[in-house]
Amino acid sequence: MINSWIEVPANSDFPLQNLPFGIFSVNGDAPCVGVRIGDHVIDLSMLMELGYFDGLVIPESTVFHQKTLNNFIALGKSTTLGVRQRVMDLLKEGNSKLRDYPDDRNEVVKHISKVKMHLPVQIGDYTDFYSSIEHATNVGTMFRDPANALLPNWKHLPVGYHGRTSSIVVSGTDIIRPKGQFKPEGHENPSFGATRLLDFELEMGFIVGKNTEMGENVAAMNAEDYIFGFVLFNDWSARDIQSWEYVPLGPFLGKNFASTMSAWVVTIEAIENYRTNSPIQDVEIFDYLKTTGKRTFDIKLEVALKPVNSDKEMLLCKSNFKYLYWNISQQLAHHTINGCPINVGDLYASGTISGSEPTSYGSMLELSWKGTKPILLHDGSERKFLHDGDTVIMRAYSEKDGVRIGFGECVGKILPAR
């Protein structure tokens, strides 16, 4: 167990072994690149200015004075991993190079309570997949024939759709209840107004770390070379708007009003020790989708709800990233097989991650089974879907041999429609 001279609270998501990257600002100053450890943020722009990155090849001297991570990520893994390793070395217990220089330390180390977090990347494109077989089966059972819950293509390719980047916000941003058209059951004509069936979707996402050219394919076996890191993701959904609009072209206004992303990007290298096998795929797939070895990760997921006018949260579900039928390598390989180019900062979300047990379902749609099984909360109220004033809190972490690598929180509070 490697420790830091910076105190890290027990069960923190951010031990020395994690060191995720994010964008922060202090007292209204310009945003810059930081690394999280425990309850502190390490200012990489000040480390650069003070000479702590001397010896590393960092071609852009202002790369840490940026409002997104894109320029930093674009330097390539050899550079980004070199920076992460240098920060790890500086913070290790017994290394006095930064610790014993209080003036430098005060410039570099910021308490998390003193900083404001920003969306960590400029997202050029966003694709949302539908990769949990349990979630797809549940939805197909509710809305179609239970005996044919999965559509014919589902086990042959990672289903996905192109989303909207302008409404992706950082954790802690309030979510305004959307308005749109919906058609209540038993009604002949649609209605217009604020959604009545607002939902969360428990997802993970990965950030692209390397560009490709138009016409280029990323092989599934090489896909991780193009992935910088992971975030926790809440793909908010207006189920009534979605169900009325999605035929024939798929999700639109029921999805693109808001998505919430965690503030810290956990590198794929930080969760290397938590690799595990993907679920067995029982249908023969094309060669471009085939992978070998452990291509997914044991990341525990949970969602809690803090009801309106309550300070106490209630756990709604527990799931795991490893439940995904289609892994990240297959998702990226499929996305590029037609020659679609990808760019640094692009975001790929997993789709709702549900398990086989009702307590592992990753949405209110499933937890309340389309509203037929209301959830009783600790304050005595019930929920079929989300109410104004409710706060949804998502968490994710991997844990093994006493080391916990976490993603922080992905939080959003629902405000009334405008």
N, C-alpha and C positions, 0 to 999 in steps of 0.2 A: 504494500500500500504506500503510494507516494503522497506525501503531504506538502502543504504550502505554508509559508510563513504568514500568509494572510489567513485569518481564522475563517474556516468554512463551517457553518452550522451543521449539526447532525441531520441527515436525510435531505441535505440540500441537493437540488438538481444540478448544481454547478461546481463540482469538485475540480481539482487540478486536471484530472483526466478528461474533462469535457472541453472547456474553453471555447464556447460557441461565439460566433461573430454577430454583431448587430450594429445599428446606427443609433446614436444618442446625442443629446444636446444638454447643456447646463446653462441655466439662467438666460435662456433666449439666445445664446450664442449659436453660431453656425453648427449644424450637425457634423459629426465625424464618426470614424470607425472605432468600435470598442470591442473588447472581449469580456465575457462575464466569468467571474469566479466568486462563489459564495454570494454575499450581499454587496459585492463591489464590482465596478466596471473599470477595466484597464483602458486608458486612453492611448490608442496606438499612434495617433498623430503626435502626441507629446513624446512617446518613446522614440519615434523617428527623429523629432527635432533635437532630442537630447543625446542622440548618437547610440541608442541601445540596439539599433538594427544594423550597425556598422558591420560590414563583412557579408551581408546578404545582398543579393542582386535585386534591387527594387528600382526599376527604370523610371518610375514616376514618383518624384519626390512628394507630390501632393496627393498621392493615392489614398491616404488616410484622412485627408481633409475633404471628404465627399459626403453627399447626402444619401448615397446608396452604396451598396457593396459591389456594384457591377464592375467598376474599373479594377478593384482589387481582385475579384474572382477571375477576371479576364487575364490576369498575369500568369495564370496556370497553376496547376497543383504543386509543382516543385517549389514555387515561390510562396504560395499560401500555406503550404505545410511547413515550409522553413520558418515563416513568421510565427505560426502556431507553436512550433517547437522552441523557438527563441523565447517566446513569452512563457512557455512552460518552464524552461530552464531558469529564467529570471525569478519566477515565483516559487521555485522549489525550496523546501525547507533546507536551510544551510547555505543558500546562495545569498550573499550579502551585497551583491553588486548594486541592486536597487534598494533593498531593504534598509541599508545603513546610510542612505543619503536622503534625509527628511525633506529637503527642498524638492528634489526630483520626485520623491514618493508622493508628496502633496499635489504635484502637478499631474501625476499619472493615475493615481488611484482615487476613484470617486465612489462614494456610497450610493447604492441604487436609489435611495430615497431622494437624492439630490438631482437625479437626471430624468429627462423625458425621453422615452423611446419612440422611434419612428419606424415606418415600414422599411424593412432592411434592404430590399432590392427594388429596382425599377423593373416592373414586370411587363415585358413587351407582349408576351402571349401567355394564355392560360388555358390549359386543357383539364377537364374533369373526367376521370374514368368512372367505371361502374364495375369494380373488380372484386367485390365481396359476393361469393356465391350464396351465402346465407341471406344477405340483404336483398339481392336480386330475386331469390326464391320467395322471400317473404312478401316483397312488393308484387311479384307475379301472382302469388297465391291470393292476395287481397283484391287485386284489380282484374285478374284474368282467371283462367281455368287452373285450379291448384294442381291438376295432373300434368299440366304443361306450363308450369310457372316460368321456366326459362325459355326465352325465345331461341329459335334454331341456331342463331349465330353465336350465342353467348359463350359456349365452351370452345369455340374455334378462334376467337380473337378478343383482345381487350376492348370492350365497348367504351366509347368516350364521346365527348362533345366539346366544342370550342366555347369557352366562357368569356366573361367580360372582366377586363383588368381594372377599369376605372373605379369599380365599387369594392375592390379588395382593400381592407383597412387593417391597421395594426391592432393587436389586442388592447382592450381598454376603451375602444371607440364605441360610442352608443350606436344602436341600430334602430332606424326609424321603420315602423311597421309599414309595409308597402301597400299600395292600392292597385287595383286592376279589375279585370273581369273574371267572374267565376259563375258556375252553374250549379246551384244547390240541387241535391238529389230530389227527384220528384217534381222539379220545376221545368216548364217547357222552354223558357227563355233565360238567358244569362242575366246576372245582376252586376252592378259595379259598386265598388267600395273598398274599404280596408280589408285585407285578408283576415279570414276567421280561423285559418288553420296554419299558423306560423310555426315553423319547426326548425330544429337544428339538425345538422348532419356531422357526425364524428368522423373526421378524416385526417390523414397525414398528407403532406406534400413534399416534393423534392424540387430543388433549384438546379437548373442547368448551369454547368460550369465551363462549357466549351462550345463554340459555334460549329455549325456545319454549313456546307454550301448546298444550294438547290440541286437536287438530283442525288445527293449523297445519302447513304443509308448507315445507320448505326447498328452493328450486329449486337444481338442480345448478350453474347459473351463479353463484349467490350463496353457495354452500356455504362457501367459504373465509372469508367474513365471520363464520362461526360456529365457526371452528377457531382455537384459541389457539396450539398448537404440537405438536411431535412427540416421541416417546420410542422407544427401542429395547425390544423385547419378546420374551421367551421363553415361549411357551405350552407348558409341559411336558406330555407326553402318555404315558399308560400304554396302549400299543397293544393288549395282549391284553385288558385290561379294557374298553377302548373297543370292540373288535370284537365282543365278546360282548353288550354292553349297548345299542349305538346304534340297533338296529332295535327299535321303529319310531319312536322320538321323538328320536333324535340323541344328541350327546355328553352325558355326565353325569359319573360318578365317574372316568372315564378322563381327564378334562380339569380338573375343578374342584379338585384337590388342591393345585395351586400354579401360579402364573405369576409370572415375574420381570420387573420394569420398571426401566429405567435411572433414575438419580437426577435427571438434569437435563432440563428441558423446553426444547427448542430451538424458538424461535418460528418461525412460518411465514415471517416477514419476513427472518429470518437466512439462509434458504436460497433466497431469491428469485432470486439469480443462477444457481441450478442447475436452473432449470425445463427440462423437456424434454417431448417428445411421448409420449403413451401408446401402447401397441401398437394396431395397427389392429383395429377390431372388425368382423368380417366378416358379422355378422348385424344386420339392421335392429332398432334398439331404440326404445322408446317415447320420446316427446318429453321427458318429465320426467327422463330419464337423459342427454339429449344435452348435450355441452359443446363449447366451441370453444377454440382456443389450446392452450398448453402447460399441462396440468393435473396433471402429476406432476413428480417431481424425480429428478435423477441422484444417488442416494445409494448409495455402495458399501458392501456388507455382507460380513461374514466371521464365521466361527465357528471357534474353536480349542478343543481338548480338552487338558486337563492330566490325564493318567492318575493313578489312585491311586498314592501313594508315589513320585510324580515331581514335580520342580520345573520340568520342561521341557514347554512346550506344543507341540502339533502342529496346524497348520492343517488343518481338515477341508473347508471349502468357502468359495467366494466367490460372492456374488450381487449383486443390485442392486434397489433399490426401484422403479426404472422398469419392471421386468419385469411389474408387476401389470397384469392385463387390465382390471380395474375400478379406476378411480382414486378418490381420497378424496371428491371432489365427488359422484361417482355413488353411492358408499357411503352418504353422509349423506342424499342426496336420496331414495334408496330406503328408507332407514330411517324417514324421516318422511312418506313419501307417504300412509300410512294414517292420519296424524294423531297418531302417537306423539310425545309431548313429549320434548324433550331438555333437559338441565340442565348448568350449568357444572360441569366436573370429570368428566363422563362420558367413558369411554374406549372407543375403537373400534380394534380390532386388525385387521391386514391379512389374517391367515391366513398360512400358510407361504409364503415367497417363494423360489421356485426358478427357475432359468434353464433353458435348453435343453441345456446340457452337464452331464454327470454330476458334474463338479467344482463345479457351481453349485446342486446340490440342497440344500434347506434343512432336511433332517431326516435322522436316522439310518435311518429307514424307507426313504427313497429312496437314500441313499448306499450302504447295504448291500443294497439291493433286497430288502427283506423278510427280511433275514438270509441270503440266498443268496450274497452277495458280501462276506465279512467284510473289515473295514478293518484293514490292518496298521499298527500304531503304531510309533513310533521306539524304544520299549523292547522290541520283539519280540512284544508281546501283540497280540491281535486284538479287535476290537469289532464285534458285530452291533448291539447296543444298549448302553446305558450301564450301568456297574458302580458299585457303592457306592464312594465315595471319589473318583470322577471329578469334575472341575470343568469346566463348560462356560463359555466366555468368548465373548461376542458383541461386535462392534464395528461402528460405522457412521460414515461421514464422506463429505462432498462436497469436491471439490478442483478449483480452477480459478484460473488466473492467479496462482499462488503463495499462494492463500488456502485454508485447510482449515477447514471447519466440521464439527465432530464431535459425537458424542453421548455420549462416554465409553464405559464398559464396562457390559455387562449380564452379571453373573456369578452362578453358583450352583453350590455343591458338594453332591453327593448323599450323604446319610447313610442308614444302614440303616433298614429298616422297624422300627417300634416294636411 
